[in-house]
Amino acid sequence: MSYSLQDFARDTREILKAGASRAQVEKVKTKMEQLLVDPGFVKQYFGEDQPLGLKRIHIDPTGFEIMTYRYNEARKSNPHDHGDSWAIYGQVAEYTEMTLWDRTDDDSDPDFAKLKAGKPYRLVPGKAGVYYGRELHSTATPVNTRYLRITGTDLENIERLRIDAATGKIQRIYGRQTGAPAAVR
């Protein structure tokens, strides 16, 4: 039986009625993995005729957003968080190498962080990973990567962090509503 974007959005809405605890978000992840392997969904949203880059495909009235990512070039991000939101990344094609990062400093300097990388792992097609709250993570993707991401809110409306892994320099990414200039992605 086919599982559509509309089915996933409906199921996510129902799951999140009980709150956005890690346990509830893990339930959304399970539903996302069902969507990632649906041939009709993959063809419609990740086919060769779809635009490159990030595309919002669903903005729910309850606040969560679903986006597709389709890149033809390899990409690597610095450690970052999703502010006070959660995110789930789900792999459609190729892989995403994920690394979780721990802060090893005392968090007293607002412009600098000492980081320690955890062991990298791969999200492969059909699998998803949850990044909850201010969990620092980085991504690395090869050529022709395709993935789906859902966030608990529009990340452009909240403050987030990006940290240079080599120098520890913290960049605050301000949302539209803070009045501070938005940082470039």
C-alpha positions as CSV (number, residue, x, y, z in Angstrom):
1,M,0.0,0.0,0.0
2,S,1.2,3.5,-0.9
3,Y,2.3,5.9,1.8
4,S,2.1,9.6,0.8
5,L,3.3,12.9,2.0
6,Q,-0.2,13.7,3.1
7,D,-0.3,10.4,5.1
8,F,3.0,11.2,6.8
9,A,1.9,14.8,7.6
10,R,-1.4,13.5,9.1
11,D,0.4,10.8,11.1
12,T,3.0,13.3,12.4
13,R,0.2,15.7,13.5
14,E,-1.5,12.8,15.4
15,I,1.8,11.7,17.0
16,L,2.7,15.2,18.1
17,K,-0.7,15.8,19.8
18,A,0.8,13.9,22.7
19,G,3.8,16.4,22.8
20,A,7.2,16.7,21.2
21,S,9.2,14.6,23.6
22,R,12.1,12.5,22.3
23,A,9.8,9.4,22.4
24,Q,7.2,11.1,20.3
25,V,9.7,12.4,17.8
26,E,11.1,8.9,17.5
27,K,7.6,7.7,16.5
28,V,7.7,10.4,13.8
29,K,11.0,9.0,12.6
30,T,9.5,5.5,12.2
31,K,6.8,7.0,10.0
32,M,9.4,8.9,8.0
33,E,11.2,5.7,7.3
34,Q,8.0,4.3,5.9
35,L,7.7,7.3,3.6
36,L,11.4,7.1,2.5
37,V,10.9,3.8,0.8
38,D,7.6,4.6,-0.9
39,P,8.4,4.5,-4.7
40,G,5.6,7.0,-5.6
41,F,6.8,9.5,-3.0
42,V,10.4,9.2,-4.0
43,K,9.6,9.6,-7.7
44,Q,7.3,12.6,-7.1
45,Y,9.7,14.6,-4.8
46,F,13.2,13.3,-5.6
47,G,13.1,12.5,-9.3
48,E,15.5,14.0,-11.8
49,D,12.8,16.6,-12.8
50,Q,12.8,18.1,-9.3
51,P,14.8,21.3,-8.6
52,L,18.2,21.1,-6.9
53,G,18.7,22.5,-3.4
54,L,16.2,22.8,-0.5
55,K,12.5,22.8,-1.2
56,R,9.8,23.1,1.4
57,I,7.1,20.6,0.5
58,H,4.8,20.9,3.5
59,I,4.3,23.6,6.2
60,D,1.9,22.3,8.7
61,P,-0.5,24.6,10.6
62,T,0.7,23.0,13.8
63,G,4.2,24.2,13.1
64,F,6.4,21.4,11.7
65,E,7.9,21.7,8.2
66,I,9.0,19.0,5.7
67,M,11.7,19.8,3.2
68,T,13.5,17.9,0.4
69,Y,17.2,18.3,-0.3
70,R,18.6,17.3,-3.6
71,Y,22.3,18.1,-4.3
72,N,24.5,17.1,-7.2
73,E,27.7,18.2,-5.5
74,A,29.4,16.8,-2.3
75,R,28.7,18.9,0.8
76,K,30.0,19.1,4.3
77,S,28.7,21.2,7.2
78,N,30.3,22.4,10.4
79,P,28.7,21.3,13.7
80,H,25.4,23.0,14.2
81,D,22.2,22.7,16.1
82,H,18.5,23.3,15.4
83,G,18.1,25.6,18.4
84,D,15.2,24.6,20.6
85,S,13.6,22.6,17.8
86,W,14.1,19.0,16.8
87,A,15.0,17.6,13.3
88,I,14.8,14.3,11.6
89,Y,16.9,13.6,8.6
90,G,15.8,10.7,6.3
91,Q,18.0,9.4,3.5
92,V,16.5,8.8,0.0
93,A,19.6,8.4,-2.2
94,E,23.3,8.0,-1.5
95,Y,24.1,8.6,2.1
96,T,24.7,11.2,4.8
97,E,27.6,10.8,7.1
98,M,26.5,12.1,10.5
99,T,28.7,13.1,13.4
100,L,27.5,14.0,16.8
101,W,29.6,16.6,18.7
102,D,30.0,17.2,22.4
103,R,31.0,20.5,23.9
104,T,33.9,20.0,26.3
105,D,34.2,23.5,27.6
106,D,32.2,25.1,30.4
107,D,29.9,27.0,28.0
108,S,31.0,30.3,29.6
109,D,32.3,32.0,26.4
110,P,29.4,33.0,24.0
111,D,31.8,33.2,21.1
112,F,33.9,30.0,21.5
113,A,33.4,26.3,22.1
114,K,35.7,23.3,22.5
115,L,34.3,20.4,20.7
116,K,34.9,16.7,20.6
117,A,33.6,14.6,17.7
118,G,31.8,11.4,18.2
119,K,32.1,8.4,15.9
120,P,30.6,9.2,12.5
121,Y,27.8,7.0,11.2
122,R,25.9,6.8,8.0
123,L,22.3,7.3,7.2
124,V,21.6,5.1,4.2
125,P,18.5,5.1,2.0
126,G,15.4,4.2,4.0
127,K,16.9,5.2,7.3
128,A,16.4,8.3,9.4
129,G,18.1,10.0,12.4
130,V,16.7,12.2,15.2
131,Y,18.6,15.4,16.3
132,Y,16.8,16.7,19.4
133,G,17.0,20.1,20.9
134,R,20.4,21.6,20.9
135,E,22.3,18.5,19.9
136,L,25.3,19.4,17.9
137,H,25.8,17.4,14.7
138,S,27.5,17.8,11.3
139,T,26.7,16.3,7.9
140,A,28.8,15.2,5.0
141,T,27.3,14.0,1.7
142,P,28.6,12.7,-1.6
143,V,27.6,13.7,-5.1
144,N,23.9,13.1,-6.0
145,T,22.6,13.0,-2.4
146,R,18.9,13.1,-1.7
147,Y,17.3,13.4,1.7
148,L,14.2,14.5,3.5
149,R,14.1,16.6,6.7
150,I,11.4,17.5,9.1
151,T,11.7,20.1,11.8
152,G,9.5,20.9,14.7
153,T,9.2,24.5,13.6
154,D,10.4,26.9,10.9
155,L,14.1,27.2,11.8
156,E,14.2,30.7,10.3
157,N,12.2,31.8,13.3
158,I,14.6,30.7,16.0
159,E,18.3,31.2,17.0
160,R,20.7,28.4,16.2
161,L,24.4,27.8,16.5
162,R,27.0,26.8,13.9
163,I,30.5,26.2,15.3
164,D,33.8,26.0,13.3
165,A,35.1,22.6,14.1
166,A,38.7,23.7,13.6
167,T,38.7,27.0,15.5
168,G,35.8,26.6,17.9
169,K,34.4,30.0,16.8
170,I,30.6,30.1,17.4
171,Q,28.3,31.7,14.8
172,R,24.8,32.5,16.0
173,I,22.3,32.1,13.3
174,Y,19.4,34.5,14.1
175,G,15.9,33.8,13.0
176,R,13.8,36.4,11.3
177,Q,11.8,37.3,14.4
178,T,14.8,38.2,16.6
179,G,15.5,41.5,14.9
180,A,19.1,40.5,14.3
181,P,20.4,40.0,10.8
182,A,19.9,36.5,9.5
183,A,23.1,34.6,8.8
184,V,23.8,33.0,5.5
185,R,23.2,29.3,5.3
